[in-house]
Amino acid sequence: MAEDSEEDDLEALLRQELERPASSLSEEEAGSPPAKRQFTGQSPRADAQAPSPICPPHPGYMGGLCIRCGGLRPEGEEGAGVALRYIHAGLEVSQREAARLRRGAAEHAAAQRKLTLVLDLDHTLLNSTRFIDLTEGEAAALQREAAAGDAGPPPNLVALPALQTWTRLRPGVRAFLEQAHTICELHIYTMGDRAYARAMAAVLDPEGRLFSGRIISAPDSTQRMVKDLDVVLGSPEHVLILDDTEAVWPRHGGNLLPIARYIYFRACAERFGMPRTSWMERGGDEDPEAGPFPALLRTLRSIHATFFDDLAAGRSADVRPLVAARRRGVLAGVGLLLSRIVPLTSPAPDAHPLWRLATACGATCTLSPGPQVTHVMAPDWTQKAVWGRDRGLQVVTPQWLAESGHRCQVAPHCTAMNARVATAFAPPHPPSAPCIDAAGLWVRADESRFQIPMPGAGAGGVVAPVPAPRSAEEELAVVAAAAGGGQTPDRS
């Protein structure tokens, strides 16, 4: 009974810390050592080495002292637990205790009819760039825009002198967060450092209502350059993830709702190998109505309703098969013939990112013509493109496949198939697997917008080949370098 009481005390403390508005924490307190913010449910024992009637096992430690009995941490236990520093500086719990806390958090969220939604920051909800990466003209334009918006509603463009950073919020993000909050408990999880994460949370959520203390940054991750749900208090069955980069979630792809990468600033576009494709260079911004958030909200609500219907009916409730089913429905019934996309010598054509994306969306892929083919993805001069057109089939570009995943502008990170097609889309450049996989997978695109031109129509005809995608390691390195607008993450 005493042990149950102590466990309840710990769970209550962590819930209190997580629900404490982040804006109420001073900068020093947010990263303060344990002495400044002590666990009050149990005083450390006067004789920390004395045997305890309730430990071992020790459920966790804060500042080297057991959070249940107050005893010193035994030698040899370092690194065996799960660090939860974003909840309380110096807090680490055992694997067993972490599992219990996740179950408790999932039960708490379920009682409120909420799922857990883990949100990436950079290129998902916003885009940041450093002052030093701006040209004089860009800096002047941003300053004029910021000054013009000072008297209006909460701005979408924010200068953060303390971080030497400009941040542009993705259009529609504030409304999305407000509505998602009604059905999900929101967490931030970024590869940026702690100061950047808290600054962005304050911009997105000035009152601290939406995220509270659920702000996870690079130093809180248990592995470098990788995100994992082991530091999120919630069962994986209840957790959805919104991120533009699949590669950072090697163990939790089934929880992922991919979103098209949002790139407003030129320096960020160049960092991803996408010159002249940023919104700022093009003189516009994403349309909040045609962007990804409306479709994502519909998806969240659909998954939420089905999950809690399953729970009420006594069935096994898990978001992962619901996400997979939603993806498979996008291109159900499509037979996709690929030509000059996958190298003929490839030993595993099904490993190509376009092939994987198509099959994840429910399509059947092939390299050979046949009665099952409904769509052809090939340059216009190929025999297979002619074969498809002669039979009245849809002959489309890779952009069609990427666009089938989200409701924003044509994804700038998908290479056009030839010069004639390139004039209708963003400039071609090497795609990466996570960029292509980041399609939101919710809505099938209108094929008429992505047709390969008829042979002889217009000038051009020079094929722009689809280069090999970046490896997962290369993509992670680029994403890490771009975190926080190019800030080096604090791993301390």
NUDRENSE-252390 format. One record per residue (C-alpha): y, z, x. Coordinates in steps of 0.001 Angstrom, whole numbers, padded with zeros to 6 digits. Example, Ala and Ser with C-alpha at 12.3 -4.5 7.8 and 13.67 -1.06 7.14 Angstrom:
# NUDRENSE-252390
<pt north="-004500" up="007800" east="012300"/>
<pt north="-001060" up="007140" east="013670"/>
This chain:
# NUDRENSE-252390
<pt north="000000" up="000000" east="000000"/>
<pt north="002383" up="000872" east="002821"/>
<pt north="001666" up="-002483" east="004454"/>
<pt north="002351" up="-004322" east="001184"/>
<pt north="005645" up="-002455" east="000861"/>
<pt north="006670" up="-003430" east="004394"/>
<pt north="005750" up="-007065" east="003714"/>
<pt north="007836" up="-007006" east="000551"/>
<pt north="010727" up="-005523" east="002553"/>
<pt north="010533" up="-008344" east="005112"/>
<pt north="010328" up="-011036" east="002462"/>
<pt north="013304" up="-009535" east="000638"/>
<pt north="015305" up="-009378" east="003877"/>
<pt north="014633" up="-013012" east="004733"/>
<pt north="015485" up="-014109" east="001196"/>
<pt north="018729" up="-012125" east="001411"/>
<pt north="019586" up="-013744" east="004750"/>
<pt north="018761" up="-017254" east="003513"/>
<pt north="020802" up="-016860" east="000337"/>
<pt north="023793" up="-015425" east="002158"/>
<pt north="026539" up="-018078" east="002062"/>
<pt north="026805" up="-019698" east="005476"/>
<pt north="030581" up="-019763" east="005160"/>
<pt north="030588" up="-015945" east="005072"/>
<pt north="029244" up="-015741" east="008629"/>
<pt north="031654" up="-015647" east="011496"/>
<pt north="030952" up="-017995" east="014366"/>
<pt north="029893" up="-015094" east="016566"/>
<pt north="027750" up="-013470" east="013903"/>
<pt north="025844" up="-016650" east="013154"/>
<pt north="024426" up="-016667" east="016660"/>
<pt north="024673" up="-012985" east="017432"/>
<pt north="021943" up="-010971" east="019129"/>
<pt north="019737" up="-008792" east="016939"/>
<pt north="021742" up="-005638" east="017695"/>
<pt north="024630" up="-006906" east="015594"/>
<pt north="022530" up="-007711" east="012522"/>
<pt north="019640" up="-005314" east="012320"/>
<pt north="016735" up="-005281" east="009900"/>
<pt north="017497" up="-002221" east="007763"/>
<pt north="014198" up="-001928" east="005914"/>
<pt north="012550" up="-000041" east="008805"/>
<pt north="014127" up="001877" east="011666"/>
<pt north="012603" up="001385" east="015104"/>
<pt north="010268" up="004187" east="016036"/>
<pt north="011637" up="006770" east="018429"/>
<pt north="008560" up="006374" east="020600"/>
<pt north="008117" up="002611" east="020620"/>
<pt north="004882" up="002866" east="022593"/>
<pt north="003189" up="005365" east="020281"/>
<pt north="000221" up="004156" east="018194"/>
<pt north="001147" up="003005" east="014698"/>
<pt north="-000914" up="003671" east="011571"/>
<pt north="000147" up="000286" east="010120"/>
<pt north="000022" up="-002020" east="013179"/>
<pt north="-001587" up="-004030" east="014698"/>
<pt north="-001518" up="-006748" east="013642"/>
<pt north="002225" up="-006970" east="014173"/>
<pt north="003740" up="-009379" east="011608"/>
<pt north="006635" up="-010320" east="013877"/>
<pt north="009323" up="-009211" east="016275"/>
<pt north="013062" up="-008986" east="016470"/>
<pt north="014581" up="-008392" east="019866"/>
<pt north="011123" up="-007527" east="021212"/>
<pt north="010453" up="-004816" east="018583"/>
<pt north="007920" up="-005089" east="015779"/>
<pt north="009673" up="-005607" east="012448"/>
<pt north="007144" up="-003337" east="010720"/>
<pt north="006391" up="-000428" east="013030"/>
<pt north="009182" up="-000698" east="015609"/>
<pt north="006725" up="-000849" east="018497"/>
<pt north="007370" up="-002891" east="021625"/>
<pt north="005894" up="-006348" east="021775"/>
<pt north="002635" up="-006253" east="023792"/>
<pt north="002430" up="-008367" east="026906"/>
<pt north="000698" up="-011697" east="026393"/>
<pt north="001977" up="-012301" east="022862"/>
<pt north="005019" up="-014343" east="023906"/>
<pt north="005141" up="-017770" east="022295"/>
<pt north="002284" up="-017088" east="019884"/>
<pt north="004454" up="-016938" east="016775"/>
<pt north="006993" up="-018991" east="014843"/>
<pt north="010653" up="-018501" east="015757"/>
<pt north="012974" up="-018281" east="012744"/>
<pt north="016230" up="-017976" east="014644"/>
<pt north="018209" up="-019855" east="012018"/>
<pt north="017465" up="-016997" east="009581"/>
<pt north="018167" up="-014184" east="012036"/>
<pt north="018845" up="-014359" east="015759"/>
<pt north="015835" up="-013163" east="017743"/>
<pt north="013386" up="-013238" east="014804"/>
<pt north="009848" up="-014431" east="015439"/>
<pt north="006896" up="-013931" east="013108"/>
<pt north="003171" up="-014370" east="013613"/>
<pt north="001389" up="-017467" east="012367"/>
<pt north="-000315" up="-015358" east="009712"/>
<pt north="002976" up="-013856" east="008562"/>
<pt north="004660" up="-017275" east="008571"/>
<pt north="001933" up="-018607" east="006268"/>
<pt north="002404" up="-015635" east="003930"/>
<pt north="006173" up="-016100" east="003898"/>
<pt north="005784" up="-019809" east="003137"/>
<pt north="003552" up="-018999" east="000183"/>
<pt north="006056" up="-016436" east="-001050"/>
<pt north="008948" up="-018865" east="-000671"/>
<pt north="007016" up="-021563" east="-002527"/>
<pt north="006238" up="-019141" east="-005360"/>
<pt north="009893" up="-018098" east="-005523"/>
<pt north="011041" up="-021729" east="-005711"/>
<pt north="008382" up="-022572" east="-008300"/>
<pt north="009525" up="-019666" east="-010473"/>
<pt north="012975" up="-021279" east="-010454"/>
<pt north="011414" up="-024709" east="-011172"/>
<pt north="012721" up="-026015" east="-007866"/>
<pt north="011157" up="-028049" east="-005092"/>
<pt north="012297" up="-027729" east="-001485"/>
<pt north="014354" up="-030649" east="-000137"/>
<pt north="014898" up="-030855" east="003630"/>
<pt north="017886" up="-033037" east="004502"/>
<pt north="018696" up="-034759" east="007766"/>
<pt north="022398" up="-035006" east="008632"/>
<pt north="023181" up="-037884" east="011003"/>
<pt north="022816" up="-041383" east="009499"/>
<pt north="021370" up="-039846" east="006318"/>
<pt north="024191" up="-037817" east="004757"/>
<pt north="026966" up="-038697" east="007206"/>
<pt north="027909" up="-040372" east="010470"/>
<pt north="029796" up="-038780" east="013367"/>
<pt north="031362" up="-040107" east="016534"/>
<pt north="033076" up="-038460" east="019494"/>
<pt north="036798" up="-038842" east="020089"/>
<pt north="036107" up="-040339" east="023510"/>
<pt north="033939" up="-043105" east="022012"/>
<pt north="036783" up="-044517" east="019901"/>
<pt north="039144" up="-047278" east="020947"/>
<pt north="042868" up="-046594" east="020607"/>
<pt north="042994" up="-048838" east="017559"/>
<pt north="040054" up="-047088" east="015906"/>
<pt north="041524" up="-043649" east="016556"/>
<pt north="044885" up="-044676" east="015101"/>
<pt north="043250" up="-046150" east="011992"/>
<pt north="041248" up="-042962" east="011400"/>
<pt north="044328" up="-040781" east="011831"/>
<pt north="046258" up="-042876" east="009299"/>
<pt north="043434" up="-042657" east="006778"/>
<pt north="043037" up="-038909" east="007262"/>
<pt north="046778" up="-038335" east="006830"/>
<pt north="046861" up="-040433" east="003653"/>
<pt north="044059" up="-038378" east="002127"/>
<pt north="045439" up="-034911" east="002920"/>
<pt north="046843" up="-034357" east="-000581"/>
<pt north="043783" up="-035637" east="-002448"/>
<pt north="040284" up="-034334" east="-003258"/>
<pt north="037883" up="-033145" east="-000517"/>
<pt north="037989" up="-035976" east="002020"/>
<pt north="035107" up="-038175" east="003116"/>
<pt north="036684" up="-038468" east="006576"/>
<pt north="037069" up="-035288" east="008623"/>
<pt north="038359" up="-034643" east="012144"/>
<pt north="036772" up="-031666" east="013910"/>
<pt north="038889" up="-030923" east="017014"/>
<pt north="036661" up="-028017" east="018065"/>
<pt north="033753" up="-030464" east="018378"/>
<pt north="035940" up="-033415" east="019469"/>
<pt north="034324" up="-035364" east="016657"/>
<pt north="035202" up="-037518" east="013649"/>
<pt north="032762" up="-037395" east="010719"/>
<pt north="032480" up="-039835" east="007821"/>
<pt north="030512" up="-038628" east="004797"/>
<pt north="028236" up="-041191" east="003208"/>
<pt north="029812" up="-042373" east="-000060"/>
<pt north="028332" up="-040499" east="-003005"/>
<pt north="026841" up="-037689" east="-000925"/>
<pt north="028758" up="-034838" east="-002590"/>
<pt north="027622" up="-035847" east="-006083"/>
<pt north="024073" up="-036357" east="-004801"/>
<pt north="023900" up="-032863" east="-003298"/>
<pt north="025304" up="-031223" east="-006420"/>
<pt north="022722" up="-032907" east="-008627"/>
<pt north="019814" up="-032461" east="-006216"/>
<pt north="020662" up="-028757" east="-006014"/>
<pt north="019764" up="-028318" east="-009691"/>
<pt north="016114" up="-029200" east="-009040"/>
<pt north="015684" up="-028490" east="-005316"/>
<pt north="016375" up="-025726" east="-002832"/>
<pt north="018340" up="-027547" east="-000142"/>
<pt north="017815" up="-027176" east="003617"/>
<pt north="019602" up="-028920" east="006482"/>
<pt north="017474" up="-029952" east="009475"/>
<pt north="019253" up="-031802" east="012281"/>
<pt north="018602" up="-032741" east="015883"/>
<pt north="022213" up="-031785" east="016592"/>
<pt north="023117" up="-028405" east="018046"/>
<pt north="023781" up="-025177" east="016139"/>
<pt north="027582" up="-025421" east="016124"/>
<pt north="027452" up="-029011" east="014889"/>
<pt north="024935" up="-028174" east="012150"/>
<pt north="027071" up="-025335" east="010801"/>
<pt north="030243" up="-027412" east="010990"/>
<pt north="028642" up="-030233" east="009002"/>
<pt north="027268" up="-027765" east="006449"/>
<pt north="030796" up="-026408" east="005975"/>
<pt north="032146" up="-029933" east="005416"/>
<pt north="029427" up="-030809" east="002897"/>
<pt north="029311" up="-027388" east="001243"/>
<pt north="032637" up="-025555" east="001750"/>
<pt north="031684" up="-022691" east="-000587"/>
<pt north="028249" up="-022165" east="000949"/>
<pt north="026509" up="-022518" east="-002437"/>
<pt north="024166" up="-025388" east="-001695"/>
<pt north="022647" up="-024561" east="001697"/>
<pt north="023495" up="-020878" east="002246"/>
<pt north="021686" up="-019891" east="005458"/>
<pt north="019110" up="-022698" east="005342"/>
<pt north="020575" up="-024629" east="008285"/>
<pt north="018062" up="-025641" east="010965"/>
<pt north="019240" up="-027253" east="014219"/>
<pt north="017659" up="-028559" east="017420"/>
<pt north="017289" up="-025131" east="019107"/>
<pt north="015299" up="-023888" east="016108"/>
<pt north="012593" up="-026563" east="016384"/>
<pt north="009289" up="-025557" east="017899"/>
<pt north="008969" up="-028901" east="019721"/>
<pt north="011606" up="-030903" east="021546"/>
<pt north="012749" up="-034124" east="019822"/>
<pt north="010419" up="-033498" east="016882"/>
<pt north="010998" up="-031975" east="013471"/>
<pt north="008311" up="-029947" east="011738"/>
<pt north="007943" up="-027935" east="008556"/>
<pt north="006572" up="-024980" east="010519"/>
<pt north="010109" up="-023531" east="010637"/>
<pt north="010782" up="-024183" east="006944"/>
<pt north="009886" up="-021364" east="004578"/>
<pt north="008058" up="-023394" east="001984"/>
<pt north="004581" up="-024797" east="001450"/>
<pt north="004213" up="-028485" east="002460"/>
<pt north="002888" up="-029183" east="-001041"/>
<pt north="006334" up="-028274" east="-002417"/>
<pt north="008555" up="-029889" east="000254"/>
<pt north="010295" up="-033259" east="000208"/>
<pt north="012135" up="-034644" east="003248"/>
<pt north="015081" up="-037049" east="003255"/>
<pt north="015561" up="-038660" east="006674"/>
<pt north="016442" up="-042054" east="008131"/>
<pt north="013904" up="-041731" east="010970"/>
<pt north="010195" up="-041416" east="010255"/>
<pt north="009306" up="-040997" east="013931"/>
<pt north="010788" up="-037486" east="014113"/>
<pt north="008265" up="-036261" east="011491"/>
<pt north="004888" up="-037073" east="013102"/>
<pt north="002991" up="-034494" east="011009"/>
<pt north="004792" up="-034849" east="007691"/>
<pt north="005209" up="-038535" east="006880"/>
<pt north="003627" up="-037905" east="003486"/>
<pt north="006546" up="-035672" east="002507"/>
<pt north="009166" up="-038180" east="003604"/>
<pt north="011566" up="-040049" east="001347"/>
<pt north="012948" up="-042566" east="003870"/>
<pt north="016560" up="-043657" east="003494"/>
<pt north="018397" up="-046607" east="005020"/>
<pt north="020357" up="-045617" east="008096"/>
<pt north="024086" up="-045094" east="007432"/>
<pt north="026231" up="-046273" east="010342"/>
<pt north="029992" up="-046226" east="009891"/>
<pt north="031261" up="-046024" east="013489"/>
<pt north="031076" up="-048824" east="016067"/>
<pt north="029871" up="-046606" east="018921"/>
<pt north="026932" up="-045452" east="016834"/>
<pt north="025961" up="-049018" east="015934"/>
<pt north="025993" up="-049941" east="019615"/>
<pt north="023897" up="-046912" east="020476"/>
<pt north="021195" up="-048228" east="018143"/>
<pt north="021458" up="-051731" east="019590"/>
<pt north="023252" up="-053037" east="016497"/>
<pt north="026650" up="-054344" east="017698"/>
<pt north="029217" up="-055543" east="015149"/>
<pt north="027266" up="-054126" east="012193"/>
<pt north="029072" up="-050833" east="011531"/>
<pt north="030964" up="-050397" east="008293"/>
<pt north="034207" up="-049695" east="010161"/>
<pt north="033965" up="-052985" east="012046"/>
<pt north="033295" up="-054820" east="008789"/>
<pt north="036295" up="-053190" east="007134"/>
<pt north="034468" up="-051548" east="004266"/>
<pt north="031998" up="-048857" east="003325"/>
<pt north="028815" up="-048409" east="001348"/>
<pt north="029173" up="-048667" east="-002440"/>
<pt north="028192" up="-045249" east="-003861"/>
<pt north="026782" up="-046848" east="-007021"/>
<pt north="024754" up="-049517" east="-005209"/>
<pt north="023853" up="-047234" east="-002297"/>
<pt north="020661" up="-045198" east="-001965"/>
<pt north="021637" up="-041970" east="-003730"/>
<pt north="021312" up="-043023" east="-007400"/>
<pt north="017799" up="-044376" east="-006806"/>
<pt north="016867" up="-041318" east="-004753"/>
<pt north="018003" up="-038997" east="-007539"/>
<pt north="015805" up="-040870" east="-010005"/>
<pt north="012910" up="-040521" east="-007604"/>
<pt north="013540" up="-036803" east="-007074"/>
<pt north="013674" up="-036186" east="-010812"/>
<pt north="010501" up="-038172" east="-011417"/>
<pt north="008566" up="-036323" east="-008708"/>
<pt north="009987" up="-032976" east="-009866"/>
<pt north="008939" up="-033587" east="-013491"/>
<pt north="005410" up="-034690" east="-012566"/>
<pt north="004958" up="-031822" east="-010099"/>
<pt north="005862" up="-029138" east="-012631"/>
<pt north="003866" up="-030856" east="-015386"/>
<pt north="000822" up="-030649" east="-013099"/>
<pt north="001596" up="-027012" east="-012335"/>
<pt north="001940" up="-026117" east="-016026"/>
<pt north="-001341" up="-027857" east="-016836"/>
<pt north="-003188" up="-025913" east="-014153"/>
<pt north="-003729" up="-029001" east="-012014"/>
<pt north="-003255" up="-029148" east="-008257"/>
<pt north="000468" up="-029766" east="-007703"/>
<pt north="001435" up="-031589" east="-004506"/>
<pt north="004459" up="-033816" east="-003848"/>
<pt north="002693" up="-035927" east="-001209"/>
<pt north="000444" up="-038005" east="-003487"/>
<pt north="003403" up="-038403" east="-005849"/>
<pt north="005515" up="-039858" east="-003025"/>
<pt north="002681" up="-042189" east="-002013"/>
<pt north="002165" up="-043364" east="-005604"/>
<pt north="005862" up="-044044" east="-005991"/>
<pt north="005830" up="-046195" east="-002866"/>
<pt north="002739" up="-048137" east="-003881"/>
<pt north="004312" up="-049129" east="-007178"/>
<pt north="007239" up="-050988" east="-005593"/>
<pt north="005307" up="-054136" east="-004575"/>
<pt north="002149" up="-053683" east="-006648"/>
<pt north="000568" up="-057079" east="-007288"/>
<pt north="002343" up="-058807" east="-004390"/>
<pt north="000239" up="-060834" east="-001960"/>
<pt north="002332" up="-061380" east="001178"/>
<pt north="001547" up="-064149" east="003668"/>
<pt north="003221" up="-063556" east="007040"/>
<pt north="003791" up="-066357" east="009547"/>
<pt north="005585" up="-066187" east="012901"/>
<pt north="006139" up="-062483" east="012238"/>
<pt north="003017" up="-060904" east="013699"/>
<pt north="001950" up="-062369" east="017081"/>
<pt north="-001193" up="-064472" east="016709"/>
<pt north="-002735" up="-062633" east="019651"/>
<pt north="-002126" up="-059212" east="018119"/>
<pt north="-005390" up="-057229" east="018029"/>
<pt north="-004069" up="-055124" east="015142"/>
<pt north="-001715" up="-057074" east="012859"/>
<pt north="-001822" up="-054237" east="010343"/>
<pt north="-000007" up="-052047" east="012903"/>
<pt north="003151" up="-054188" east="012738"/>
<pt north="005973" up="-052257" east="011017"/>
<pt north="006605" up="-054988" east="008431"/>
<pt north="002907" up="-055110" east="007561"/>
<pt north="002769" up="-051307" east="007301"/>
<pt north="005875" up="-051203" east="005141"/>
<pt north="004538" up="-053860" east="002788"/>
<pt north="001179" up="-052141" east="002328"/>
<pt north="002857" up="-048751" east="001881"/>
<pt north="004826" up="-050364" east="-000961"/>
<pt north="001604" up="-051588" east="-002577"/>
<pt north="001468" up="-055200" east="-001346"/>
<pt north="-001581" up="-056916" east="000141"/>
<pt north="-000866" up="-058685" east="003448"/>
<pt north="-002614" up="-061656" east="004992"/>
<pt north="-002168" up="-064197" east="007793"/>
<pt north="-003998" up="-066979" east="005926"/>
<pt north="-003029" up="-068989" east="002824"/>
<pt north="-005076" up="-068324" east="-000279"/>
<pt north="-005021" up="-067803" east="-004036"/>
<pt north="-003984" up="-064171" east="-003672"/>
<pt north="-000633" up="-065074" east="-002052"/>
<pt north="002501" up="-064632" east="-004193"/>
<pt north="005148" up="-064423" east="-001436"/>
<pt north="005509" up="-066100" east="001960"/>
<pt north="007539" up="-064602" east="004799"/>
<pt north="008000" up="-067368" east="007358"/>
<pt north="010665" up="-069568" east="008999"/>
<pt north="011457" up="-072607" east="006865"/>
<pt north="009997" up="-075159" east="009273"/>
<pt north="006495" up="-073674" east="009349"/>
<pt north="003550" up="-075224" east="007533"/>
<pt north="003006" up="-071983" east="005628"/>
<pt north="006575" up="-071941" east="004309"/>
<pt north="006149" up="-075554" east="003134"/>
<pt north="002749" up="-074672" east="001643"/>
<pt north="004256" up="-071778" east="-000290"/>
<pt north="007252" up="-073757" east="-001520"/>
<pt north="005014" up="-076641" east="-002702"/>
<pt north="003134" up="-074143" east="-004864"/>
<pt north="006252" up="-072549" east="-006309"/>
<pt north="005795" up="-069291" east="-004404"/>
<pt north="008623" up="-067037" east="-003246"/>
<pt north="009518" up="-067775" east="000401"/>
<pt north="011542" up="-064808" east="001592"/>
<pt north="013082" up="-063190" east="004666"/>
<pt north="012178" up="-059823" east="006206"/>
<pt north="015368" up="-058467" east="004634"/>
<pt north="013731" up="-058794" east="001230"/>
<pt north="011011" up="-056394" east="002277"/>
<pt north="013486" up="-053891" east="003685"/>
<pt north="015774" up="-054242" east="000660"/>
<pt north="012853" up="-053523" east="-001640"/>
<pt north="013083" up="-049997" east="-000357"/>
<pt north="016676" up="-049098" east="-001100"/>
<pt north="019681" up="-049985" east="-003221"/>
<pt north="022336" up="-050441" east="-000560"/>
<pt north="023759" up="-053477" east="001230"/>
<pt north="021325" up="-055742" east="003035"/>
<pt north="019934" up="-053633" east="005846"/>
<pt north="021745" up="-054695" east="009039"/>
<pt north="018793" up="-053707" east="011203"/>
<pt north="016444" up="-056470" east="009990"/>
<pt north="016557" up="-059706" east="011963"/>
<pt north="017352" up="-062916" east="010088"/>
<pt north="014665" up="-065568" east="010448"/>
<pt north="016875" up="-068443" east="011531"/>
<pt north="020493" up="-069333" east="012138"/>
<pt north="021060" up="-070597" east="008591"/>
<pt north="019768" up="-067372" east="007103"/>
<pt north="021723" up="-065327" east="009653"/>
<pt north="025035" up="-066564" east="008276"/>
<pt north="024311" up="-064814" east="004972"/>
<pt north="023357" up="-061517" east="006534"/>
<pt north="024466" up="-059156" east="009265"/>
<pt north="024192" up="-060474" east="012857"/>
<pt north="020602" up="-060466" east="014074"/>
<pt north="019447" up="-057857" east="016535"/>
<pt north="016159" up="-056202" east="017458"/>
<pt north="014739" up="-054119" east="014621"/>
<pt north="012877" up="-050883" east="015233"/>
<pt north="009871" up="-049587" east="013375"/>
<pt north="011668" up="-046503" east="012037"/>
<pt north="014613" up="-048658" east="010930"/>
<pt north="012296" up="-050843" east="008919"/>
<pt north="010234" up="-047896" east="007740"/>
<pt north="013436" up="-046156" east="006689"/>
<pt north="013600" up="-048360" east="003607"/>
<pt north="013719" up="-046009" east="000666"/>
<pt north="010714" up="-047614" east="-001066"/>
<pt north="012002" up="-047214" east="-004596"/>
<pt north="013174" up="-050579" east="-005984"/>
<pt north="011825" up="-054101" east="-005605"/>
<pt north="014601" up="-056447" east="-004489"/>
<pt north="015507" up="-059663" east="-006278"/>
<pt north="013758" up="-062443" east="-004344"/>
<pt north="016491" up="-064952" east="-005203"/>
<pt north="018865" up="-063138" east="-002851"/>
<pt north="016526" up="-063543" east="000128"/>
<pt north="015258" up="-067119" east="-000048"/>
<pt north="014543" up="-069194" east="003048"/>
<pt north="016777" up="-072325" east="002781"/>
<pt north="015129" up="-075665" east="002089"/>
<pt north="014569" up="-077793" east="005209"/>
<pt north="017622" up="-079894" east="006014"/>
<pt north="020026" up="-077748" east="004006"/>
<pt north="023038" up="-077032" east="006196"/>
<pt north="023296" up="-076813" east="009936"/>
<pt north="021077" up="-074810" east="012179"/>
<pt north="017379" up="-074338" east="012045"/>
<pt north="017098" up="-072451" east="015310"/>
<pt north="014604" up="-069678" east="014885"/>
<pt north="015705" up="-066147" east="015701"/>
<pt north="012346" up="-064529" east="016481"/>
<pt north="011546" up="-061038" east="015307"/>
<pt north="011261" up="-058990" east="018513"/>
<pt north="008705" up="-056256" east="018994"/>
<pt north="009896" up="-052957" east="017543"/>
<pt north="010854" up="-050015" east="019696"/>
<pt north="008087" up="-047541" east="020376"/>
<pt north="008207" up="-044146" east="018693"/>
<pt north="009205" up="-042590" east="022021"/>
<pt north="012062" up="-045064" east="022494"/>
<pt north="013252" up="-044519" east="018931"/>
<pt north="013194" up="-040732" east="019342"/>
<pt north="015259" up="-041014" east="022513"/>
<pt north="017897" up="-043117" east="020725"/>
<pt north="017976" up="-040789" east="017711"/>
<pt north="018301" up="-037719" east="019937"/>
<pt north="021131" up="-039356" east="021888"/>
<pt north="022936" up="-040168" east="018631"/>
<pt north="022565" up="-036681" east="017132"/>
<pt north="025846" up="-034970" east="016424"/>
<pt north="027747" up="-038188" east="017013"/>
<pt north="026439" up="-038355" east="020570"/>
<pt north="026682" up="-034679" east="021449"/>
<pt north="023942" up="-033317" east="023706"/>
<pt north="021868" up="-030901" east="021597"/>
<pt north="021971" up="-027261" east="022647"/>
<pt north="018358" up="-026308" east="023330"/>
<pt north="019116" up="-022687" east="024107"/>
